[in-house]
């Protein structure tokens, strides 16, 4: 699994913000909700991209002509 430097830094910032939000939940509620929203959004985008790549690869495999059949015809 390839991890880019910006993704690692962003995850570190999210983890630090969550740690601050957990230490004083009432005081840092908005910050915690923003971080949670960012994490969920990031997961949803990555999840959607992964499904798009799999769907495209499957469609290419299904729609590609079979070379053995093309030679026989």
C-alpha positions as a Markdown table, in Angstrom:
| # | Residue | x | y | z |
|---|---|---|---|---|
| 1 | Unk | 0.0 | 0.0 | 0.0 |
| 2 | Unk | 1.4 | 3.3 | -1.1 |
| 3 | Unk | 1.1 | 6.2 | 1.4 |
| 4 | Unk | 1.8 | 9.7 | 0.1 |
| 5 | Unk | 3.4 | 12.3 | 2.3 |
| 6 | Unk | 0.4 | 14.7 | 2.2 |
| 7 | Unk | -1.9 | 11.9 | 3.3 |
| 8 | Unk | 0.3 | 11.0 | 6.2 |
| 9 | Unk | 0.6 | 14.6 | 7.3 |
| 10 | Unk | -3.2 | 15.1 | 7.0 |
| 11 | Unk | -3.9 | 12.0 | 9.0 |
| 12 | Unk | -1.4 | 13.2 | 11.7 |
| 13 | Unk | -3.2 | 16.6 | 11.9 |
| 14 | Unk | -6.6 | 14.8 | 12.1 |
| 15 | Unk | -5.3 | 12.5 | 14.9 |
| 16 | Unk | -3.9 | 15.5 | 16.8 |
| 17 | Unk | -7.2 | 17.4 | 16.5 |
| 18 | Unk | -9.2 | 14.4 | 17.6 |
| 19 | Unk | -6.9 | 14.0 | 20.6 |
| 20 | Unk | -7.5 | 17.6 | 21.6 |
| 21 | Unk | -11.3 | 17.2 | 21.0 |
| 22 | Unk | -11.4 | 14.1 | 23.3 |
| 23 | Unk | -9.6 | 15.8 | 26.2 |
| 24 | Unk | -12.2 | 18.5 | 26.6 |
| 25 | Unk | -15.3 | 17.4 | 24.6 |
| 26 | Unk | -17.6 | 20.3 | 25.5 |
| 27 | Unk | -14.9 | 22.9 | 24.8 |
| 28 | Unk | -13.8 | 21.5 | 21.5 |
| 29 | Unk | -17.0 | 20.1 | 20.1 |
| 30 | Unk | -17.0 | 22.1 | 16.9 |
| 31 | Unk | -13.4 | 21.1 | 16.2 |
| 32 | Unk | -14.1 | 17.5 | 16.8 |
| 33 | Unk | -17.1 | 17.5 | 14.5 |
| 34 | Unk | -15.1 | 19.2 | 11.8 |
| 35 | Unk | -12.4 | 16.6 | 12.0 |
| 36 | Unk | -14.9 | 13.8 | 12.0 |
| 37 | Unk | -16.6 | 15.3 | 9.0 |
| 38 | Unk | -13.2 | 15.5 | 7.2 |
| 39 | Unk | -12.4 | 11.9 | 8.0 |
| 40 | Unk | -15.7 | 10.6 | 6.8 |
| 41 | Unk | -15.5 | 12.7 | 3.6 |
| 42 | Unk | -12.0 | 11.5 | 2.9 |
| 43 | Unk | -13.1 | 7.8 | 3.5 |
| 44 | Unk | -16.1 | 8.3 | 1.2 |
| 45 | Unk | -14.1 | 9.8 | -1.6 |
| 46 | Unk | -11.5 | 7.0 | -1.4 |
| 47 | Unk | -14.1 | 4.4 | -1.2 |
| 48 | Unk | -15.9 | 5.7 | -4.3 |
| 49 | Unk | -12.7 | 6.0 | -6.3 |
| 50 | Unk | -11.8 | 2.4 | -5.4 |
| 51 | Unk | -15.2 | 1.2 | -6.7 |
| 52 | Unk | -14.9 | 3.3 | -9.9 |
| 53 | Unk | -11.5 | 1.7 | -10.7 |
| 54 | Unk | -12.8 | -1.8 | -10.1 |
| 55 | Unk | -15.9 | -1.1 | -12.2 |
| 56 | Unk | -13.8 | 0.3 | -15.1 |
| 57 | Unk | -11.4 | -2.6 | -15.0 |
| 58 | Unk | -14.3 | -5.1 | -15.0 |
| 59 | Unk | -16.1 | -3.2 | -17.9 |
| 60 | Unk | -12.8 | -3.3 | -19.9 |
| 61 | Unk | -12.4 | -7.0 | -19.3 |
| 62 | Unk | -16.0 | -7.8 | -20.2 |
| 63 | Unk | -16.1 | -5.5 | -23.3 |
| 64 | Unk | -12.6 | -6.4 | -24.7 |
| 65 | Unk | -12.8 | -8.8 | -27.6 |
| 66 | Unk | -11.3 | -12.2 | -27.1 |
| 67 | Unk | -8.2 | -12.5 | -29.4 |
| 68 | Unk | -8.8 | -16.3 | -29.9 |
| 69 | Unk | -12.3 | -15.7 | -31.2 |
| 70 | Unk | -11.2 | -12.9 | -33.4 |
| 71 | Unk | -8.6 | -15.1 | -35.1 |
| 72 | Unk | -11.0 | -18.0 | -35.6 |
| 73 | Unk | -13.6 | -15.7 | -37.3 |
